[in-house]
């Protein structure tokens, strides 16, 4: 009888014991919900964040969303951004710090029509080139500066067309070339009716202006808080588990993205193809930033000719203290 009483008492205690509250983390994406961010949606869907005691909110981006501005205004704990944009923001006074780098390779291309008379970068002069802005223009500007081509439309230089986040300019003959990602806009050009034989593609990596994309950034001041650092360790660990799952399960990962697309704008064909291409960019990364990749990006931005993206080597722009713990 006493044993029964003890068991009942223990059971009552367990029922009344408080459940530990999950720690909130808000992630701001660089763009809309798509397979470019599959690892985070997979981590959410598969419970990897929950397993780490995290309640993660993923905020989609868009054409008017600048991750640096969001985090500066307190709208996110961690943001995804390209390193050129992050370093440019840092030089302007925003203490952005890279804590993890899931993308090992760059997917940025400049896609041109052959019938516009372009077969090499030497043919860019006096042509109109479509360029994304909102922080995405920095690799392009660095490349043009390296080539010695002015971007003000003057003779012998290039005319920059502020490209919307579509490929209309190359389809409608408004530009000889447009900015594309290997996993997204390039395929929009193909789907619109142009064939690979109609195009010539310049990969930024091949042109010596390869820069890192889609890194995880936080505010440096927050890294002084032990509790915040602990949350980021768990967040990075779960996120990279999501990325590796996505690499190994491309179609399932794409379907998870589609399930999270509130806009309903994405298609299964496009997202599965995108996930297949994105997995090539995350392959080879365990989430830790390679110091050589970092230095290559910095050198590319500093050596941009007369108008470099950044004017001095950054200090404290990245840390391994989160991944050193998260990945062990």
N, C-alpha and C positions, 0 to 999 in steps of 0.2 A: 504493500500500500504506500509506504514511504517512497519507494522507487517511482511508482506511478505519479505521485505528487511532484517529485523532483523533475521528472520528464515534462509534466504539464507546465511547471513553473518555467523550465528552460525554454519550452516552446513559446510561452507567452512573452518571455524576454526577447526572444529572437524576433517575434512579430512586432514588438514595440520598439526595437532598436532602430535608430535613424539610419536611413539609406544615404550613403555619401553622395553629395550633389556633384554632378558632372561639371567640369570647368568649361566655360563658354569660350569659344574661339570663332572669330569672324574672318573669313577669307574673301578678299576681293580679287576676282578674276580680271585678266587684262581685256577679255573680249566676251562675247555672248557664250551661252552654254553650247559647247561642242566638244568633239573628241580631243581637241588640243588640251583639254583639262580633265581627261578621262580618269586619271589616277585619283583625283580628289573625289569625284563622284563615285568611283568604285569603292574607295575607302569608306565613304559614307554609307553606301548601299550594303556593303558586306559587314558592316559593324566594326571595322578596324578602329575607327575613332572612338566608338562606344567602348571597345575593349580597353582603350587607353584612358578611359574616364573623361572623355571630351564630348562636348555638345557643340558640333561644328555647324556654322551657318555659312553657306557658299553664296556669295553675291555675284551674279553675272555682271559683266561689263557691257560696253557698247561704244558707239562712235563719240559720245560726249563724256565718257568716263575716263579720267586719268588716274590710275592707281596711286600715284604719288600724292595727288591732291586729296584723295579719299583718306589715306592713312594720316596725312598731315592734319586733316580735320577731325580725326578720331573716329572715322567710319569703319575702320578695320584694324585687326591686330596684325595681320600679315597680308601682303599683296604680292601678286605675280607681276613681274615687269621684265622688260629686256634690259640688259646691263647698260647699254649706251644711254638709255633714258634715265635709268637709276643714277648713273654716275653724273650725268648732266644735272639732274635734280640735286644731287649731293653737292656739286660745286656751287650751286646757287644757294646752299645753306640748309637743305633738308637732310638730316642725318639718317639716310637709308643704309641699311647694312644687309648684305646677302648672308643668309643663314643656311641655304641649301640650294643645290643646282641640279634638278632632275633632268634637264635637257643638256645633253653632251654636245650635240651638233646643231648647226644653224639650218633652218629650213627656208631662209629668205632668198628669193630669186628676183631677177629682173627679166621679165618675159617680153620678147620683142617679135614683131612681125618681120619675116624675111623680105616681104615685098615692100617694106619701108626702107630698104637699102641698108640694113644692119646685119653684119656678120661678125663684128668684133667691137670692142669698146672704142676703137679708133673711129668708128662710124657714128658715135653719139653726138659729135659736134653738130650744132644747128638743128638738132632734133628736139621734139617735145617728149618728155618722159614723165609718166605718171608716178607720183610719190605720195605715200601716206604720211600724215603729220601726227600730231598729238603724241609726240615722243618717238614715233616710228621712223622719222626722217633721218635720224642721226647716222645710221650706217651708210645710207645713200650719200649724204653730204660729205661724209668722210671719204668715201670712194671717189666722188667727183673731184674733191680737193686733191686727192692723191693723183688723179689723172690730169690735174691742171686745168679742169674745165669749170668755168664760172657758171653759176646757177641763176644768174639774173636775167637771162634771155638775151644777153649781148652777143654780137657776132662771134662765132667760134666757140661759144659755150653751149649750154643747154637751156631750154625753156622748161621750167618745172610746172607741171600741171598738178594742182592739189587734188589728188585722187580720192574719191569717195571709197568706201570699203566695198567696192565692186570692181568689175573689169570692163565696164562700159566703154572707157576711152579707147581701148585697143580694138574693140569690136566695131565701134562707130567711126574709127579713123581719126579720133581726136589726139591720139598719142601714138608714137611709134613703139613705145614700150610701157609696160605697167608693172607696178610692184605686185608680186605674188608670193604666196607661201607654197612650199612643195606639197603640203597636205590639204590645201584649200583652194585658193584663187586660180592656181594653174589649171586645176581640173574644171573650174568654172569656164575657163577659156575653151577647153577641149569640149565640154558639154554644150557650149554655145555654137559649135560647128567647125572651129578651126582644128586642124590636125597637128600632131607633133611635127610633121614635115613642113608645116607652114610657119613654124616658130623657131627661134633660137633663144636658148635660155642661158643666162649668166648667173651662176651660183656665187653668192657672196664669199663662200668659203674658198672657191677656186680663184677668186680675184684678190686674195690677200687682205680682205676686210671682214673676215669672219668675226662675228661677235656673239656673245652668249645671250640666249633668249630664255624667257619664262623661268627666271630664278625666283626664289622665295625671299622677300625682303620685309624687315621690321624696322622700327625706329630704334636707333642706338641707345637712347635713354632707357628704353624698356628692358634692355638686356642687363641693366644694373639690378633689376628686380629678380631675385632667386625664384619666386613663384612663377613669374612670366617665363623665365628660361626653362623651367621644368615643363610648363605647358608646351613650349615650342619643341622640346625634345620629344615629347609624346606625339605632337602633331606631325613632325617630320618623319618619325618612325612609322606612324600609321599611313601617312601619305605615300611614302616610298613602297610600303607593302602594297598599297593600291596601285601604284605605277607598275610594279613588277607583275602583279596579277593581270593588269590590263595588257601588258606586252605579251603575256602567254595566252590570253583569252581575248583576242582582238574583237571578235564579233559580239561576245557577251558584253565586253566593255562598251562598245558602241551602242548596244541596246540599252545599257544602263544610262548612258548619256541621254538617249532619246526619251527615256522615262522621266528624266529631270528637266527636259526642255519645255518650260511652261509656254513658250511662244508657239510651239508646234511648227516652227519654220524649217526644221531640219528633216532630212529624209534618211531612210535606212541605208540606201546605196551610198550616199555622200558620207555619212558618218562612219560606216564600216571601212570605206576607202581611206578616209581621213585617219582613222585609228591605225590602219595598217602603215600609213606613212609616218605618223607621229611616233610609232613604236621604233622606227629606225633612228629617230633623234634622241630618244631616251635610252636606247640600248647602250650599254657600256657605262652608265652612270648608276652609282648606288645612292646618289643624293649629295655626296660630298663634292664641293667645288674643287676642281683641279687647279692648283696654283699656276700651272703653265697656261691653261685655258684662260684664266683670269688675266694673266700678264699679256697674252696675245691680244685680248680684247682691248686692254688699256693702251698697248702700243699702237694698235690700229686707230684708236680714237685720238691719240696724241700726235700721231704722224700723218695727220690729214692735210698737210700742206699749209697754206697761208691762213686757213680758217678751221682749226681743229675743233672737234666737239668739246673736248676738255683741254684746259690749258696747263694743267699740272698733274703729276701723278697723285692719285687719291691715297689717303691714309685712313685706315680703319674701315674701309668700304666692305669688308667681308670678314667673317669669322668662322672658324671650324669648331668652336666650342659646343655648338648644338649637335652637329653631325658626329663629332667625336664620341658623344655619349649615346646618341640615338641609334647609331649603327653598330654599336658593340654589344 
